[in-house]
Amino acid sequence: MQVLIPTPLRSYTNEQRLVEADGATLAEMLMDLERRYPGIRFRMINEQDRMRPHIRFFVNRDQVFDLAHALRPGDEIFIVQALSGG
């Protein structure tokens, strides 16, 4: 499946905007991303294995709130990272 990587995380993917990943669930897909691009998962998932508050996941344009969300091979995953500052 294709995964859209937000600009702030592209340093992990050699500046690639779209990458491939596999997994039957969102959690498995994130582990596959970690295998391919070490360090990227920690920027999205915290030490308690929960989504970080500034990260949003969309599967086929629908927001997903559960890491156990089932995925299919043709799904499109969009990762959105909120930016903040003063």
Beta strands, then each sheet from edge to edge (+ up, - down):
strand 1: 2-4
strand 2: 18-20
strand 3: 55-59
strand 4: 62-64
strand 5: 76-81
sheet 1: 2+ 1- 5- 3+ 4-
end
